[in-house]
Amino acid sequence: MKATTERNVIRWFHILASIPILGYIYGLVASLPEPAFAVKFIILPAVILSGFWLWQGYRVRKWWRTARWRTH
Protein backbone atom coordinates (compact mmCIF):
# COMPACT_ATOMS: atom_id res chain seq x y z
CA MET A 1 0.00 0.00 0.00
CA LYS A 2 1.32 3.42 -0.89
CA ALA A 3 2.01 5.86 1.92
CA THR A 4 -0.57 8.35 0.65
CA THR A 5 -3.27 5.67 0.45
CA GLU A 6 -2.45 4.45 3.95
CA ARG A 7 -2.58 8.01 5.27
CA ASN A 8 -5.94 8.66 3.60
CA VAL A 9 -7.44 5.46 5.00
CA ILE A 10 -6.20 6.24 8.51
CA ARG A 11 -7.37 9.85 8.22
CA TRP A 12 -10.90 8.81 7.20
CA PHE A 13 -11.00 6.21 9.97
CA HIS A 14 -9.93 8.90 12.43
CA ILE A 15 -12.62 11.31 11.25
CA LEU A 16 -15.45 8.77 11.09
CA ALA A 17 -14.56 7.12 14.40
CA SER A 18 -14.66 10.52 16.09
CA ILE A 19 -18.38 10.89 15.39
CA PRO A 20 -19.46 8.54 18.24
CA ILE A 21 -17.23 10.52 20.60
CA LEU A 22 -19.16 13.65 19.73
CA GLY A 23 -22.37 11.71 20.38
CA TYR A 24 -21.00 10.71 23.77
CA ILE A 25 -20.15 14.31 24.68
CA TYR A 26 -23.15 16.14 23.23
CA GLY A 27 -25.78 13.45 22.80
CA LEU A 28 -27.51 10.70 24.64
CA VAL A 29 -24.82 8.06 24.19
CA ALA A 30 -23.42 8.66 27.69
CA SER A 31 -26.70 7.56 29.26
CA LEU A 32 -26.75 4.21 27.40
CA PRO A 33 -24.42 1.66 29.06
CA GLU A 34 -23.29 -0.45 26.07
CA PRO A 35 -22.57 2.41 23.63
CA ALA A 36 -20.88 4.41 26.40
CA PHE A 37 -18.60 1.45 27.15
CA ALA A 38 -17.76 1.08 23.45
CA VAL A 39 -16.96 4.77 23.09
CA LYS A 40 -14.81 4.95 26.24
CA PHE A 41 -12.86 1.73 25.91
CA ILE A 42 -12.77 0.88 22.20
CA ILE A 43 -13.39 3.90 19.98
CA LEU A 44 -11.55 6.57 21.98
CA PRO A 45 -8.28 4.58 22.24
CA ALA A 46 -8.50 3.72 18.52
CA VAL A 47 -8.94 7.39 17.63
CA ILE A 48 -6.03 8.37 19.87
CA LEU A 49 -3.76 5.73 18.32
CA SER A 50 -4.74 6.69 14.79
CA GLY A 51 -4.06 10.34 15.60
CA PHE A 52 -0.63 9.52 16.95
CA TRP A 53 0.05 7.39 13.88
CA LEU A 54 -0.93 10.25 11.59
CA TRP A 55 1.28 12.57 13.60
CA GLN A 56 4.35 10.42 14.27
CA GLY A 57 3.95 7.35 12.06
CA TYR A 58 6.85 8.27 9.81
CA ARG A 59 9.19 8.33 12.81
CA VAL A 60 7.96 4.92 13.98
CA ARG A 61 8.50 3.46 10.51
CA LYS A 62 11.96 5.02 10.32
CA TRP A 63 12.87 3.71 13.78
CA TRP A 64 11.51 0.25 12.93
CA ARG A 65 13.62 0.06 9.76
CA THR A 66 16.82 1.04 11.57
CA ALA A 67 16.09 -1.17 14.61
CA ARG A 68 15.48 -4.22 12.41
CA TRP A 69 18.63 -3.50 10.45
CA ARG A 70 20.76 -3.42 13.63
CA THR A 71 19.57 -6.82 14.84
CA HIS A 72 20.64 -8.64 11.65
mmCIF file of the N, C-alpha and C atoms, coordinates in Angstrom:
data_MODEL
# 
_entry.id   MODEL 
# 
loop_
_atom_site.group_PDB 
_atom_site.id 
_atom_site.type_symbol 
_atom_site.label_atom_id 
_atom_site.label_alt_id 
_atom_site.label_comp_id 
_atom_site.label_asym_id 
_atom_site.label_entity_id 
_atom_site.label_seq_id 
_atom_site.pdbx_PDB_ins_code 
_atom_site.Cartn_x 
_atom_site.Cartn_y 
_atom_site.Cartn_z 
_atom_site.occupancy 
_atom_site.B_iso_or_equiv 
_atom_site.pdbx_formal_charge 
_atom_site.auth_seq_id 
_atom_site.auth_comp_id 
_atom_site.auth_asym_id 
_atom_site.auth_atom_id 
_atom_site.pdbx_PDB_model_num 
ATOM 1   N N  . MET A 1 1  ? 0.843   -1.166 0.000  1.00 0.00 ? 1  MET A N  1 
ATOM 2   C CA . MET A 1 1  ? 0.000   0.000  0.000  1.00 0.00 ? 1  MET A CA 1 
ATOM 3   C C  . MET A 1 1  ? 0.893   1.237  0.000  1.00 0.00 ? 1  MET A C  1 
ATOM 4   N N  . LYS A 1 2  ? 0.552   2.183  -0.828 1.00 0.00 ? 2  LYS A N  1 
ATOM 5   C CA . LYS A 1 2  ? 1.317   3.421  -0.886 1.00 0.00 ? 2  LYS A CA 1 
ATOM 6   C C  . LYS A 1 2  ? 1.116   4.216  0.396  1.00 0.00 ? 2  LYS A C  1 
ATOM 7   N N  . ALA A 1 3  ? 2.084   5.055  0.694  1.00 0.00 ? 3  ALA A N  1 
ATOM 8   C CA . ALA A 1 3  ? 2.012   5.857  1.916  1.00 0.00 ? 3  ALA A CA 1 
ATOM 9   C C  . ALA A 1 3  ? 0.834   6.824  1.884  1.00 0.00 ? 3  ALA A C  1 
ATOM 10  N N  . THR A 1 4  ? 0.554   7.400  0.724  1.00 0.00 ? 4  THR A N  1 
ATOM 11  C CA . THR A 1 4  ? -0.571  8.346  0.650  1.00 0.00 ? 4  THR A CA 1 
ATOM 12  C C  . THR A 1 4  ? -1.908  7.634  0.824  1.00 0.00 ? 4  THR A C  1 
ATOM 13  N N  . THR A 1 5  ? -2.028  6.431  0.280  1.00 0.00 ? 5  THR A N  1 
ATOM 14  C CA . THR A 1 5  ? -3.267  5.669  0.451  1.00 0.00 ? 5  THR A CA 1 
ATOM 15  C C  . THR A 1 5  ? -3.450  5.273  1.907  1.00 0.00 ? 5  THR A C  1 
ATOM 16  N N  . GLU A 1 6  ? -2.372  4.814  2.535  1.00 0.00 ? 6  GLU A N  1 
ATOM 17  C CA . GLU A 1 6  ? -2.451  4.447  3.949  1.00 0.00 ? 6  GLU A CA 1 
ATOM 18  C C  . GLU A 1 6  ? -2.853  5.650  4.797  1.00 0.00 ? 6  GLU A C  1 
ATOM 19  N N  . ARG A 1 7  ? -2.265  6.793  4.511  1.00 0.00 ? 7  ARG A N  1 
ATOM 20  C CA . ARG A 1 7  ? -2.577  8.009  5.272  1.00 0.00 ? 7  ARG A CA 1 
ATOM 21  C C  . ARG A 1 7  ? -4.032  8.419  5.078  1.00 0.00 ? 7  ARG A C  1 
ATOM 22  N N  . ASN A 1 8  ? -4.539  8.312  3.849  1.00 0.00 ? 8  ASN A N  1 
ATOM 23  C CA . ASN A 1 8  ? -5.941  8.662  3.600  1.00 0.00 ? 8  ASN A CA 1 
ATOM 24  C C  . ASN A 1 8  ? -6.893  7.715  4.314  1.00 0.00 ? 8  ASN A C  1 
ATOM 25  N N  . VAL A 1 9  ? -6.582  6.433  4.316  1.00 0.00 ? 9  VAL A N  1 
ATOM 26  C CA . VAL A 1 9  ? -7.437  5.459  5.005  1.00 0.00 ? 9  VAL A CA 1 
ATOM 27  C C  . VAL A 1 9  ? -7.451  5.745  6.504  1.00 0.00 ? 9  VAL A C  1 
ATOM 28  N N  . ILE A 1 10 ? -6.281  5.967  7.076  1.00 0.00 ? 10 ILE A N  1 
ATOM 29  C CA . ILE A 1 10 ? -6.204  6.240  8.506  1.00 0.00 ? 10 ILE A CA 1 
ATOM 30  C C  . ILE A 1 10 ? -6.890  7.564  8.832  1.00 0.00 ? 10 ILE A C  1 
ATOM 31  N N  . ARG A 1 11 ? -6.722  8.557  7.984  1.00 0.00 ? 11 ARG A N  1 
ATOM 32  C CA . ARG A 1 11 ? -7.368  9.851  8.216  1.00 0.00 ? 11 ARG A CA 1 
ATOM 33  C C  . ARG A 1 11 ? -8.882  9.717  8.217  1.00 0.00 ? 11 ARG A C  1 
ATOM 34  N N  . TRP A 1 12 ? -9.448  8.984  7.253  1.00 0.00 ? 12 TRP A N  1 
ATOM 35  C CA . TRP A 1 12 ? -10.897 8.811  7.195  1.00 0.00 ? 12 TRP A CA 1 
ATOM 36  C C  . TRP A 1 12 ? -11.392 7.978  8.369  1.00 0.00 ? 12 TRP A C  1 
ATOM 37  N N  . PHE A 1 13 ? -10.637 6.959  8.779  1.00 0.00 ? 13 PHE A N  1 
ATOM 38  C CA . PHE A 1 13 ? -11.002 6.211  9.969  1.00 0.00 ? 13 PHE A CA 1 
ATOM 39  C C  . PHE A 1 13 ? -11.034 7.130  11.178 1.00 0.00 ? 13 PHE A C  1 
ATOM 40  N N  . HIS A 1 14 ? -10.033 7.972  11.313 1.00 0.00 ? 14 HIS A N  1 
ATOM 41  C CA . HIS A 1 14 ? -9.928  8.897  12.435 1.00 0.00 ? 14 HIS A CA 1 
ATOM 42  C C  . HIS A 1 14 ? -11.124 9.851  12.467 1.00 0.00 ? 14 HIS A C  1 
ATOM 43  N N  . ILE A 1 15 ? -11.486 10.372 11.322 1.00 0.00 ? 15 ILE A N  1 
ATOM 44  C CA . ILE A 1 15 ? -12.616 11.305 11.247 1.00 0.00 ? 15 ILE A CA 1 
ATOM 45  C C  . ILE A 1 15 ? -13.930 10.601 11.552 1.00 0.00 ? 15 ILE A C  1 
ATOM 46  N N  . LEU A 1 16 ? -14.171 9.466  10.915 1.00 0.00 ? 16 LEU A N  1 
ATOM 47  C CA . LEU A 1 16 ? -15.445 8.768  11.094 1.00 0.00 ? 16 LEU A CA 1 
ATOM 48  C C  . LEU A 1 16 ? -15.580 8.163  12.493 1.00 0.00 ? 16 LEU A C  1 
ATOM 49  N N  . ALA A 1 17 ? -14.493 7.695  13.061 1.00 0.00 ? 17 ALA A N  1 
ATOM 50  C CA . ALA A 1 17 ? -14.558 7.122  14.398 1.00 0.00 ? 17 ALA A CA 1 
ATOM 51  C C  . ALA A 1 17 ? -14.735 8.192  15.470 1.00 0.00 ? 17 ALA A C  1 
ATOM 52  N N  . SER A 1 18 ? -14.462 9.438  15.138 1.00 0.00 ? 18 SER A N  1 
ATOM 53  C CA . SER A 1 18 ? -14.657 10.524 16.095 1.00 0.00 ? 18 SER A CA 1 
ATOM 54  C C  . SER A 1 18 ? -16.122 10.908 16.247 1.00 0.00 ? 18 SER A C  1 
ATOM 55  N N  . ILE A 1 19 ? -16.957 10.525 15.324 1.00 0.00 ? 19 ILE A N  1 
ATOM 56  C CA . ILE A 1 19 ? -18.382 10.885 15.391 1.00 0.00 ? 19 ILE A CA 1 
ATOM 57  C C  . ILE A 1 19 ? -19.057 10.314 16.642 1.00 0.00 ? 19 ILE A C  1 
ATOM 58  N N  . PRO A 1 20 ? -18.848 9.027  16.998 1.00 0.00 ? 20 PRO A N  1 
ATOM 59  C CA . PRO A 1 20 ? -19.458 8.540  18.244 1.00 0.00 ? 20 PRO A CA 1 
ATOM 60  C C  . PRO A 1 20 ? -18.958 9.263  19.496 1.00 0.00 ? 20 PRO A C  1 
ATOM 61  N N  . ILE A 1 21 ? -17.738 9.769  19.457 1.00 0.00 ? 21 ILE A N  1 
ATOM 62  C CA . ILE A 1 21 ? -17.227 10.520 20.604 1.00 0.00 ? 21 ILE A CA 1 
ATOM 63  C C  . ILE A 1 21 ? -18.015 11.814 20.767 1.00 0.00 ? 21 ILE A C  1 
ATOM 64  N N  . LEU A 1 22 ? -18.325 12.449 19.659 1.00 0.00 ? 22 LEU A N  1 
ATOM 65  C CA . LEU A 1 22 ? -19.162 13.648 19.731 1.00 0.00 ? 22 LEU A CA 1 
ATOM 66  C C  . LEU A 1 22 ? -20.551 13.309 20.259 1.00 0.00 ? 22 LEU A C  1 
ATOM 67  N N  . GLY A 1 23 ? -21.082 12.157 19.849 1.00 0.00 ? 23 GLY A N  1 
ATOM 68  C CA . GLY A 1 23 ? -22.365 11.713 20.376 1.00 0.00 ? 23 GLY A CA 1 
ATOM 69  C C  . GLY A 1 23 ? -22.306 11.440 21.867 1.00 0.00 ? 23 GLY A C  1 
ATOM 70  N N  . TYR A 1 24 ? -21.175 10.959 22.336 1.00 0.00 ? 24 TYR A N  1 
ATOM 71  C CA . TYR A 1 24 ? -20.999 10.711 23.766 1.00 0.00 ? 24 TYR A CA 1 
ATOM 72  C C  . TYR A 1 24 ? -20.972 12.035 24.531 1.00 0.00 ? 24 TYR A C  1 
ATOM 73  N N  . ILE A 1 25 ? -20.291 13.023 23.984 1.00 0.00 ? 25 ILE A N  1 
ATOM 74  C CA . ILE A 1 25 ? -20.148 14.306 24.678 1.00 0.00 ? 25 ILE A CA 1 
ATOM 75  C C  . ILE A 1 25 ? -21.438 15.118 24.613 1.00 0.00 ? 25 ILE A C  1 
ATOM 76  N N  . TYR A 1 26 ? -22.021 15.230 23.420 1.00 0.00 ? 26 TYR A N  1 
ATOM 77  C CA . TYR A 1 26 ? -23.146 16.138 23.225 1.00 0.00 ? 26 TYR A CA 1 
ATOM 78  C C  . TYR A 1 26 ? -24.493 15.448 23.133 1.00 0.00 ? 26 TYR A C  1 
ATOM 79  N N  . GLY A 1 27 ? -24.518 14.143 23.016 1.00 0.00 ? 27 GLY A N  1 
ATOM 80  C CA . GLY A 1 27 ? -25.781 13.449 22.799 1.00 0.00 ? 27 GLY A CA 1 
ATOM 81  C C  . GLY A 1 27 ? -26.179 12.567 23.956 1.00 0.00 ? 27 GLY A C  1 
ATOM 82  N N  . LEU A 1 28 ? -26.967 11.593 23.634 1.00 0.00 ? 28 LEU A N  1 
ATOM 83  C CA . LEU A 1 28 ? -27.514 10.701 24.638 1.00 0.00 ? 28 LEU A CA 1 
ATOM 84  C C  . LEU A 1 28 ? -26.699 9.421  24.817 1.00 0.00 ? 28 LEU A C  1 
ATOM 85  N N  . VAL A 1 29 ? -25.607 9.293  24.141 1.00 0.00 ? 29 VAL A N  1 
ATOM 86  C CA . VAL A 1 29 ? -24.820 8.060  24.192 1.00 0.00 ? 29 VAL A CA 1 
ATOM 87  C C  . VAL A 1 29 ? -24.293 7.799  25.602 1.00 0.00 ? 29 VAL A C  1 
ATOM 88  N N  . ALA A 1 30 ? -23.973 8.840  26.338 1.00 0.00 ? 30 ALA A N  1 
ATOM 89  C CA . ALA A 1 30 ? -23.421 8.665  27.687 1.00 0.00 ? 30 ALA A CA 1 
ATOM 90  C C  . ALA A 1 30 ? -24.413 8.005  28.625 1.00 0.00 ? 30 ALA A C  1 
ATOM 91  N N  . SER A 1 31 ? -25.698 8.152  28.356 1.00 0.00 ? 31 SER A N  1 
ATOM 92  C CA . SER A 1 31 ? -26.697 7.562  29.255 1.00 0.00 ? 31 SER A CA 1 
ATOM 93  C C  . SER A 1 31 ? -27.006 6.102  28.929 1.00 0.00 ? 31 SER A C  1 
ATOM 94  N N  . LEU A 1 32 ? -26.536 5.605  27.794 1.00 0.00 ? 32 LEU A N  1 
ATOM 95  C CA . LEU A 1 32 ? -26.750 4.210  27.404 1.00 0.00 ? 32 LEU A CA 1 
ATOM 96  C C  . LEU A 1 32 ? -25.493 3.403  27.760 1.00 0.00 ? 32 LEU A C  1 
ATOM 97  N N  . PRO A 1 33 ? -25.622 2.342  28.554 1.00 0.00 ? 33 PRO A N  1 
ATOM 98  C CA . PRO A 1 33 ? -24.417 1.664  29.062 1.00 0.00 ? 33 PRO A CA 1 
ATOM 99  C C  . PRO A 1 33 ? -23.541 1.005  28.000 1.00 0.00 ? 33 PRO A C  1 
ATOM 100 N N  . GLU A 1 34 ? -24.118 0.264  27.056 1.00 0.00 ? 34 GLU A N  1 
ATOM 101 C CA . GLU A 1 34 ? -23.291 -0.448 26.073 1.00 0.00 ? 34 GLU A CA 1 
ATOM 102 C C  . GLU A 1 34 ? -22.581 0.508  25.111 1.00 0.00 ? 34 GLU A C  1 
ATOM 103 N N  . PRO A 1 35 ? -23.295 1.472  24.511 1.00 0.00 ? 35 PRO A N  1 
ATOM 104 C CA . PRO A 1 35 ? -22.570 2.405  23.633 1.00 0.00 ? 35 PRO A CA 1 
ATOM 105 C C  . PRO A 1 35 ? -21.547 3.259  24.385 1.00 0.00 ? 35 PRO A C  1 
ATOM 106 N N  . ALA A 1 36 ? -21.841 3.624  25.618 1.00 0.00 ? 36 ALA A N  1 
ATOM 107 C CA . ALA A 1 36 ? -20.881 4.411  26.397 1.00 0.00 ? 36 ALA A CA 1 
ATOM 108 C C  . ALA A 1 36 ? -19.609 3.608  26.641 1.00 0.00 ? 36 ALA A C  1 
ATOM 109 N N  . PHE A 1 37 ? -19.766 2.318  26.954 1.00 0.00 ? 37 PHE A N  1 
ATOM 110 C CA . PHE A 1 37 ? -18.604 1.455  27.146 1.00 0.00 ? 37 PHE A CA 1 
ATOM 111 C C  . PHE A 1 37 ? -17.780 1.372  25.867 1.00 0.00 ? 37 PHE A C  1 
ATOM 112 N N  . ALA A 1 38 ? -18.463 1.192  24.732 1.00 0.00 ? 38 ALA A N  1 
ATOM 113 C CA . ALA A 1 38 ? -17.759 1.084  23.450 1.00 0.00 ? 38 ALA A CA 1 
ATOM 114 C C  . ALA A 1 38 ? -17.001 2.364  23.125 1.00 0.00 ? 38 ALA A C  1 
ATOM 115 N N  . VAL A 1 39 ? -17.621 3.502  23.385 1.00 0.00 ? 39 VAL A N  1 
ATOM 116 C CA . VAL A 1 39 ? -16.956 4.774  23.095 1.00 0.00 ? 39 VAL A CA 1 
ATOM 117 C C  . VAL A 1 39 ? -15.743 4.962  24.001 1.00 0.00 ? 39 VAL A C  1 
ATOM 118 N N  . LYS A 1 40 ? -15.899 4.697  25.290 1.00 0.00 ? 40 LYS A N  1 
ATOM 119 C CA . LYS A 1 40 ? -14.815 4.952  26.244 1.00 0.00 ? 40 LYS A CA 1 
ATOM 120 C C  . LYS A 1 40 ? -13.641 3.995  26.101 1.00 0.00 ? 40 LYS A C  1 
ATOM 121 N N  . PHE A 1 41 ? -13.928 2.720  25.829 1.00 0.00 ? 41 PHE A N  1 
ATOM 122 C CA . PHE A 1 41 ? -12.855 1.732  25.912 1.00 0.00 ? 41 PHE A CA 1 
ATOM 123 C C  . PHE A 1 41 ? -12.432 1.127  24.574 1.00 0.00 ? 41 PHE A C  1 
ATOM 124 N N  . ILE A 1 42 ? -13.147 1.432  23.512 1.00 0.00 ? 42 ILE A N  1 
ATOM 125 C CA . ILE A 1 42 ? -12.774 0.883  22.205 1.00 0.00 ? 42 ILE A CA 1 
ATOM 126 C C  . ILE A 1 42 ? -12.511 2.009  21.205 1.00 0.00 ? 42 ILE A C  1 
ATOM 127 N N  . ILE A 1 43 ? -13.497 2.873  21.023 1.00 0.00 ? 43 ILE A N  1 
ATOM 128 C CA . ILE A 1 43 ? -13.394 3.897  19.982 1.00 0.00 ? 43 ILE A CA 1 
ATOM 129 C C  . ILE A 1 43 ? -12.398 4.986  20.356 1.00 0.00 ? 43 ILE A C  1 
ATOM 130 N N  . LEU A 1 44 ? -12.463 5.500  21.571 1.00 0.00 ? 44 LEU A N  1 
ATOM 131 C CA . LEU A 1 44 ? -11.546 6.574  21.976 1.00 0.00 ? 44 LEU A CA 1 
ATOM 132 C C  . LEU A 1 44 ? -10.073 6.150  21.890 1.00 0.00 ? 44 LEU A C  1 
ATOM 133 N N  . PRO A 1 45 ? -9.684  4.978  22.418 1.00 0.00 ? 45 PRO A N  1 
ATOM 134 C CA . PRO A 1 45 ? -8.279  4.578  22.243 1.00 0.00 ? 45 PRO A CA 1 
ATOM 135 C C  . PRO A 1 45 ? -7.881  4.393  20.772 1.00 0.00 ? 45 PRO A C  1 
ATOM 136 N N  . ALA A 1 46 ? -8.811  3.891  19.947 1.00 0.00 ? 46 ALA A N  1 
ATOM 137 C CA . ALA A 1 46 ? -8.504  3.722  18.522 1.00 0.00 ? 46 ALA A CA 1 
ATOM 138 C C  . ALA A 1 46 ? -8.294  5.069  17.846 1.00 0.00 ? 46 ALA A C  1 
ATOM 139 N N  . VAL A 1 47 ? -9.096  6.056  18.207 1.00 0.00 ? 47 VAL A N  1 
ATOM 140 C CA . VAL A 1 47 ? -8.937  7.394  17.630 1.00 0.00 ? 47 VAL A CA 1 
ATOM 141 C C  . VAL A 1 47 ? -7.627  8.025  18.102 1.00 0.00 ? 47 VAL A C  1 
ATOM 142 N N  . ILE A 1 48 ? -7.291  7.831  19.352 1.00 0.00 ? 48 ILE A N  1 
ATOM 143 C CA . ILE A 1 48 ? -6.034  8.373  19.870 1.00 0.00 ? 48 ILE A CA 1 
ATOM 144 C C  . ILE A 1 48 ? -4.839  7.730  19.158 1.00 0.00 ? 48 ILE A C  1 
ATOM 145 N N  . LEU A 1 49 ? -4.864  6.406  19.010 1.00 0.00 ? 49 LEU A N  1 
ATOM 146 C CA . LEU A 1 49 ? -3.756  5.731  18.324 1.00 0.00 ? 49 LEU A CA 1 
ATOM 147 C C  . LEU A 1 49 ? -3.660  6.131  16.858 1.00 0.00 ? 49 LEU A C  1 
ATOM 148 N N  . SER A 1 50 ? -4.799  6.272  16.194 1.00 0.00 ? 50 SER A N  1 
ATOM 149 C CA . SER A 1 50 ? -4.740  6.688  14.788 1.00 0.00 ? 50 SER A CA 1 
ATOM 150 C C  . SER A 1 50 ? -4.229  8.119  14.669 1.00 0.00 ? 50 SER A C  1 
ATOM 151 N N  . GLY A 1 51 ? -4.579  8.972  15.609 1.00 0.00 ? 51 GLY A N  1 
ATOM 152 C CA . GLY A 1 51 ? -4.057  10.338 15.597 1.00 0.00 ? 51 GLY A CA 1 
ATOM 153 C C  . GLY A 1 51 ? -2.559  10.380 15.804 1.00 0.00 ? 51 GLY A C  1 
ATOM 154 N N  . PHE A 1 52 ? -2.070  9.596  16.754 1.00 0.00 ? 52 PHE A N  1 
ATOM 155 C CA . PHE A 1 52 ? -0.626  9.523  16.952 1.00 0.00 ? 52 PHE A CA 1 
ATOM 156 C C  . PHE A 1 52 ? 0.067   8.950  15.725 1.00 0.00 ? 52 PHE A C  1 
ATOM 157 N N  . TRP A 1 53 ? -0.558  7.968  15.073 1.00 0.00 ? 53 TRP A N  1 
ATOM 158 C CA . TRP A 1 53 ? 0.055   7.390  13.882 1.00 0.00 ? 53 TRP A CA 1 
ATOM 159 C C  . TRP A 1 53 ? 0.110   8.422  12.752 1.00 0.00 ? 53 TRP A C  1 
ATOM 160 N N  . LEU A 1 54 ? -0.950  9.201  12.608 1.00 0.00 ? 54 LEU A N  1 
ATOM 161 C CA . LEU A 1 54 ? -0.928  10.249 11.586 1.00 0.00 ? 54 LEU A CA 1 
ATOM 162 C C  . LEU A 1 54 ? 0.135   11.296 11.902 1.00 0.00 ? 54 LEU A C  1 
ATOM 163 N N  . TRP A 1 55 ? 0.348   11.547 13.176 1.00 0.00 ? 55 TRP A N  1 
ATOM 164 C CA . TRP A 1 55 ? 1.283   12.572 13.596 1.00 0.00 ? 55 TRP A CA 1 
ATOM 165 C C  . TRP A 1 55 ? 2.728   12.076 13.558 1.00 0.00 ? 55 TRP A C  1 
ATOM 166 N N  . GLN A 1 56 ? 2.985   10.896 14.105 1.00 0.00 ? 56 GLN A N  1 
ATOM 167 C CA . GLN A 1 56 ? 4.351   10.418 14.270 1.00 0.00 ? 56 GLN A CA 1 
ATOM 168 C C  . GLN A 1 56 ? 4.634   9.088  13.581 1.00 0.00 ? 56 GLN A C  1 
ATOM 169 N N  . GLY A 1 57 ? 3.771   8.645  12.693 1.00 0.00 ? 57 GLY A N  1 
ATOM 170 C CA . GLY A 1 57 ? 3.947   7.349  12.058 1.00 0.00 ? 57 GLY A CA 1 
ATOM 171 C C  . GLY A 1 57 ? 5.228   7.235  11.252 1.00 0.00 ? 57 GLY A C  1 
ATOM 172 N N  . TYR A 1 58 ? 5.626   8.322  10.610 1.00 0.00 ? 58 TYR A N  1 
ATOM 173 C CA . TYR A 1 58 ? 6.849   8.267  9.810  1.00 0.00 ? 58 TYR A CA 1 
ATOM 174 C C  . TYR A 1 58 ? 8.065   8.020  10.696 1.00 0.00 ? 58 TYR A C  1 
ATOM 175 N N  . ARG A 1 59 ? 8.060   8.563  11.905 1.00 0.00 ? 59 ARG A N  1 
ATOM 176 C CA . ARG A 1 59 ? 9.190   8.329  12.812 1.00 0.00 ? 59 ARG A CA 1 
ATOM 177 C C  . ARG A 1 59 ? 9.218   6.887  13.301 1.00 0.00 ? 59 ARG A C  1 
ATOM 178 N N  . VAL A 1 60 ? 8.039   6.322  13.551 1.00 0.00 ? 60 VAL A N  1 
ATOM 179 C CA . VAL A 1 60 ? 7.962   4.924  13.985 1.00 0.00 ? 60 VAL A CA 1 
ATOM 180 C C  . VAL A 1 60 ? 8.474   4.012  12.878 1.00 0.00 ? 60 VAL A C  1 
ATOM 181 N N  . ARG A 1 61 ? 8.036   4.274  11.635 1.00 0.00 ? 61 ARG A N  1 
ATOM 182 C CA . ARG A 1 61 ? 8.503   3.455  10.515 1.00 0.00 ? 61 ARG A CA 1 
ATOM 183 C C  . ARG A 1 61 ? 10.012  3.590  10.330 1.00 0.00 ? 61 ARG A C  1 
ATOM 184 N N  . LYS A 1 62 ? 10.527  4.795  10.452 1.00 0.00 ? 62 LYS A N  1 
ATOM 185 C CA . LYS A 1 62 ? 11.962  5.019  10.315 1.00 0.00 ? 62 LYS A CA 1 
ATOM 186 C C  . LYS A 1 62 ? 12.723  4.298  11.427 1.00 0.00 ? 62 LYS A C  1 
ATOM 187 N N  . TRP A 1 63 ? 12.240  4.402  12.667 1.00 0.00 ? 63 TRP A N  1 
ATOM 188 C CA . TRP A 1 63 ? 12.872  3.710  13.785 1.00 0.00 ? 63 TRP A CA 1 
ATOM 189 C C  . TRP A 1 63 ? 12.810  2.200  13.587 1.00 0.00 ? 63 TRP A C  1 
ATOM 190 N N  . TRP A 1 64 ? 11.680  1.688  13.119 1.00 0.00 ? 64 TRP A N  1 
ATOM 191 C CA . TRP A 1 64 ? 11.511  0.245  12.925 1.00 0.00 ? 64 TRP A CA 1 
ATOM 192 C C  . TRP A 1 64 ? 12.494  -0.272 11.876 1.00 0.00 ? 64 TRP A C  1 
ATOM 193 N N  . ARG A 1 65 ? 12.673  0.483  10.796 1.00 0.00 ? 65 ARG A N  1 
ATOM 194 C CA . ARG A 1 65 ? 13.622  0.058  9.756  1.00 0.00 ? 65 ARG A CA 1 
ATOM 195 C C  . ARG A 1 65 ? 15.046  0.005  10.295 1.00 0.00 ? 65 ARG A C  1 
ATOM 196 N N  . THR A 1 66 ? 15.443  1.021  11.060 1.00 0.00 ? 66 THR A N  1 
ATOM 197 C CA . THR A 1 66 ? 16.816  1.038  11.570 1.00 0.00 ? 66 THR A CA 1 
ATOM 198 C C  . THR A 1 66 ? 16.991  0.025  12.691 1.00 0.00 ? 66 THR A C  1 
ATOM 199 N N  . ALA A 1 67 ? 15.976  -0.201 13.515 1.00 0.00 ? 67 ALA A N  1 
ATOM 200 C CA . ALA A 1 67 ? 16.088  -1.171 14.608 1.00 0.00 ? 67 ALA A CA 1 
ATOM 201 C C  . ALA A 1 67 ? 16.176  -2.585 14.052 1.00 0.00 ? 67 ALA A C  1 
ATOM 202 N N  . ARG A 1 68 ? 15.408  -2.900 13.028 1.00 0.00 ? 68 ARG A N  1 
ATOM 203 C CA . ARG A 1 68 ? 15.481  -4.224 12.412 1.00 0.00 ? 68 ARG A CA 1 
ATOM 204 C C  . ARG A 1 68 ? 16.819  -4.435 11.756 1.00 0.00 ? 68 ARG A C  1 
ATOM 205 N N  . TRP A 1 69 ? 17.357  -3.387 11.135 1.00 0.00 ? 69 TRP A N  1 
ATOM 206 C CA . TRP A 1 69 ? 18.629  -3.500 10.455 1.00 0.00 ? 69 TRP A CA 1 
ATOM 207 C C  . TRP A 1 69 ? 19.755  -3.809 11.453 1.00 0.00 ? 69 TRP A C  1 
ATOM 208 N N  . ARG A 1 70 ? 19.703  -3.226 12.642 1.00 0.00 ? 70 ARG A N  1 
ATOM 209 C CA . ARG A 1 70 ? 20.761  -3.417 13.628 1.00 0.00 ? 70 ARG A CA 1 
ATOM 210 C C  . ARG A 1 70 ? 20.769  -4.822 14.209 1.00 0.00 ? 70 ARG A C  1 
ATOM 211 N N  . THR A 1 71 ? 19.619  -5.488 14.238 1.00 0.00 ? 71 THR A N  1 
ATOM 212 C CA . THR A 1 71 ? 19.571  -6.824 14.841 1.00 0.00 ? 71 THR A CA 1 
ATOM 213 C C  . THR A 1 71 ? 20.089  -7.892 13.901 1.00 0.00 ? 71 THR A C  1 
ATOM 214 N N  . HIS A 1 72 ? 20.183  -7.616 12.601 1.00 0.00 ? 72 HIS A N  1 
ATOM 215 C CA . HIS A 1 72 ? 20.644  -8.636 11.648 1.00 0.00 ? 72 HIS A CA 1 
ATOM 216 C C  . HIS A 1 72 ? 22.104  -8.494 11.350 1.00 0.00 ? 72 HIS A C  1 
# 
